[in-house]
Every structure is written in C-alpha cells, then in structure tokens.
Amino acid sequence: MCSVSLIRPLALLLGLAAASAAAQSASQPAMPAAAAAAARFPVEELSIASLLAAYRAGTTTAVEVVQASLDRIEAYDKRGPLQNSLITVNPAALQEAAALDAQRKAGAPLGALHGVPVVVKDNIDVAGLPMTSGFQGWKHYRPPVDAPLVAKLRAAGAVIIAKASLSEFARGGGDNINSVLSGFARNPYHTAYATGGSSGGTGASVAASFAVVGIGTDTGGSVRMPSAHNALAGLRPTVGLVSRTGIVPLDSVRDTAGPMARSVADMAILLDVIAGPDPQDAATARSAGHIPPRYSAALKPDALKGARLGVLRQVFSLKVADPRVIARFEQTLAELKAAGAILVDPFTVPELDQIPRPPQTPAQFKADLTQWIAQHPGVPYPSVQAIADSKLVHPLHQAGMDLAAAAGPVETDADTLAGARGEQAYRDGFTRAMKAAKVDAVVFPTWAQLPALNGDRNTQLVDEPQPPPNAGPTALGSSLTFVGSALQWPALSVPSGYLGDGLPIGLQILGRAWDEARIIGYAHAYEQATRYRHPPASVPPLASSFASRFVGTWKLVEILERDASGATRASPRGPSTGQLVYGADGRLSVQIMKLGRPSVASGALASASASELQGVVDGFSSYFGTWELLPAEGCVVHVQDGQLLPNSIGSRAKRYYGFDADGRLSLATPPRGEPGRETAQVFVWERIS
C-alpha cells in the first residue's frame, strides 16, 4: 500500500492532488466543475485501514462516508437489483457521523472503528432501533439499551448504519432467509440465488458495500455459510469469547456473535473490538487468559509456512457434496500447499463415524428464549407459547415453534442431555486425533453445495432447534459447519473461488478452543496468496461515487516522463498503444505495446529462456488481475494475477491518479532515481466506453 507519510511529497512531485480525491468527478469524464465538487468518497470495497487513513489525511469525513453508504442502500437494497438485505436503516446515522467528525476536529484520538459504517444482524439489541429477530410480531419493539458488543462497537467509533435481515429467530441455513417480515434476501453475485442464512442479510449487505463490516451470529453455521455465499471472511469464535447478552438466543450452548468482512484483516480488527468478558454472560469468564492483545497481530502473509493442516474428508464425500465443490477443494489444497502448509491428508477422527450428530433441541431453545424475554420487559408476545399461538411465524418455522412451546424442562430433556454428551465426545475425539496427528488446524469446505435458488426449500435448515430427521454421520445434508458448532471451537470461512453462475464458495478452517489468532493468520495468508474476493457486479459504484470515474475501458494516448521539478517530456516508451479496463466487479486488464517494435516469431515465447523472454516482451506489457482504489493516498493499486513474466505475478503496482479538464486519466508510477533527480512515468488514458 502507499505510505500515507509520503502522499504530499509524491503528490507535489507528480503534480497530483491526492487529498482532493473526494472532490473529483465521479460520473462521466466531461462533467461540470459544480458536479465534480459533489462527488462522494468511494466506499465500494473500502477497508478499515484505508478509511482511517482518509480521515487522518482530511480526505473525507464520517458524514460523507455514511451518506455515500446510505446512497448505496437507497439505490440497491429496495430498488435496482432489490437486494433486500436490510430491515431497518438507522435514521440517526448522519447525526452520529457528524458527532464523530466533531470529535476528530477537536483532536480526540480516533477509535479503531472511527466513522466506520457497521451493519448489525437484527437479533441483536441496538438502542433506539427496532429489534425483530426476523419475527413480524416484534417489528415495533425497541430495546432500551445496547447489547454489550454493540456498546463496544460504539465506543470504538462505529456508526451502526442498519439492522440486517435474517431468518426468523436465526433458524436458517443454505436455502435462504425465511422471514415473513423481511422476505427473501438476494445474493448480490447472482440475484436469483440465496444469500444463505441466517446471517445472510449481514453477508449480502457487506458484500454490496452498504457497510464496511458487519456482525452476524452463528449457532449451526450462520456466520460461516453466508460468508462463503457472499465472498466474505467470517468467523465463528470460541463460545465465550464474545458476549451474547442482548442477542436473541437459539441455543445458548452454541450461540456466538461473529465478525463478517470483505477481508481477513478487517475481520480481525472487528474481533479486536468485540472480544472480551461480560459479567452478564457467564460463558465469557472462560475467555480469561485466552485473549491476545491484538488478533490483527496474526496477519502475516507467511503464516501458513510449516502449518500442519488436517484435511477432514469424512464430512464432504460425494454422498453429501456437489462434485464441483469437491473438485474445487482439491485446487484449494494445492494452493494451501503452495503457500507453505503441510497437509495431513486424510485427517481422520475415528469417533466421528460413531457419535450421533448432537442436536439443537426445542427444550434448550424454549429455556433460553424464556430467559431472554424475562430480561426484555415490554416485548410483544412475551412467551414461546404466545409466539407459537400468534401464527405470525413463517410457515417453515411454525412446526419448530410449536415443538418448542410443548417442550419440557431442559434439565430433564433426554435429547438435550444426550446432545451434551455427544458434544463432549466430539471435543474428546478431535482433541485426541489432532494431538496424535500433530495437526494445528483442520480444513474442509465451508458448505457442501452451491447457494440455492431463491424459493428452493429442498435444503437443510441447519439452525433449526429440533434435530433433522435421521441426523447422523451419513445424513449431514449441505451443512459442513456443524463440526465447529458441536465442538464450540473457532471456525472461519475465507473466499476460495467461484463456481456455477459465478457463485462464491469458501474454505473453512477449524481450530482448537481459543485458537482464533492462529486460524486468522492461516486465513490471511491464504487470502493474500489467492485474492479471490472481488466485488459483485450487480451493485457497481454509483454515478455519485468517485470510484465510478475509473470504471470503463480506456485507450492509451500518451506516455510522459515527469521530473522532480514537475517538467514533462515524451517518454522513451512512446509512441505506444494500449488498452486499460477497470471493471465494476474489481477486475483489471492492461495491455501496452510500443509502436514500431520488432515482431515476435511464432512460438518464440514458448521456447525462450528467461533472458530471451525479457527481450521478447521489451516494449510490451500485458497483465490482468484486480484494482483497488486508495483515495486517501491518491493512488490505485493494480494487483497482477496473470503476467507474461512469471515473477511479476502477485505484484501490487501503485499508480498515482489524476484527471484533467477533459476527463483524461493520468496514472503515474512512483518516482525512481537519485534524490533530486527522480522521474516518474505518466500514462495518459482516454475513455472509450
């Protein structure tokens, strides 16, 4: 990334105004100056680090960032692609952002999430906003205080921009969000398909850049599965690492909130904020001595080197998994190995084939929800029986609610007691097997199938409190997330590619209890080695966003050299021709060829030595990959996924941008040369579409 401390010197040298990015035009090249002044800071694919850098540089304000996020919500959630991922938008978001701007101007230190828009799943208490848990009978209920994790978000400077849709009472899985109140949420990568549940609203909204990061909850897989379906990094922490107070329970034995983000780095920063004990949640006392100073310290690109990863093939055979998922996972294993991991393949837990899958039971759900209702006086339909009798529950969940209403005490419920024994047997079996194989973590796909079509009811509801029929090691359905849930150990999903109609899939990494830092490091290293995440094309930058000014196809019109004094002259690389494509989905393609260069004989590239190859490609540049806009630093980063020169693959080339009065785009390389005699190459592009 570009160094913030060098921005002003580089901007002066290159004749660019890095700090004026937000004032640049975000529509078509020849837009008037008045319109250019209104262009909004680009929030698409924005990271926490780049946003905080922009605040410190004075490039933007929290009000501008929140407004840009609200603009995207207005354009895309209930209009356009009708993503339908949110239930409530915070009407006070701009006022909260303005207060944060005032604090910054007054010299107050920035919190870890200062001015960061965050979306929160709507089964979590946020004071002043409705808390529905997806149930239409609670659509007017407003909790009086924030859940402790929300209070931590606010203390770190976050703006809770919206509450996300979910399956009713978090009973969801691979099929969709099943809620009478919110209806289907739609996957931004292909709106005919499901986001997954039950945190699918959080997943889809973060994927679409309605917020920078989000909070979901996970009982049977409800953070990991929608993270996989929406190309996000999502973590289910060890039960007890994050407070559950103020969260509508599904199964208190397994329930946990978890961070969801477009990068592992942002996921780790969010975990840094929300982790920690809560006197009201006894389970969090177990976290004492297990929380590092910063989970983000684990973000090392070489973290996979020497890591021993067990490949848990027991849970994703062809009996339950789409063959495409299995085939892609084999490529994932090769990628892990290339990044330095040592694969223990297969890794086997002998007991896994004999232990019945521990269920989530109606009795546990009833006991937990009854306790939550007692702590929330004034909530409508104030009992499980009243909710069941209301007949306001989604038809898919009515039978489960009826079972819960009829359930007896949890202390004497045979299924609950047997499930507790089964979970302990899981922990004992995995502990022994991982120790014997000297395994640091376990890997397998996040989900066995691709996202379902909206309306497809032939997939498993993994967070239903009653056990699925014939549940057991040979009837696991699409769920591969049950393992971490039954263990109560940390597990995460990180993007691992796309299949079918461009639908994202994920790699699941499971660690021992309190091993969040370890698996975060592994996920970050895999992410940096593969970089599968790209934004969904259905929600491109708005015309009011500065990012939209880059999107399109450009032709090369000139190459210049600029010296330290700002003087320019024709570059020896010219005259050249070329084409640059910035895709709305974050994809990039660049080709530049010097005119008059010697032709290349057929087959020369295939047989050329390294030195000959360099000569062959001299004056010719061609690569593809992704692009990343860093407006606080005045640059766009080209990440090269494919190149003629193999040693350039994976490089991150920084280009400092500028636009002239005619809308032509200048991209300048960082200056090189002796101090005082530095020169930069400036490529001038003209839009053709």
Disulfide bonds with the S-S distance in Angstrom:
Cys2-Cys635 2.11
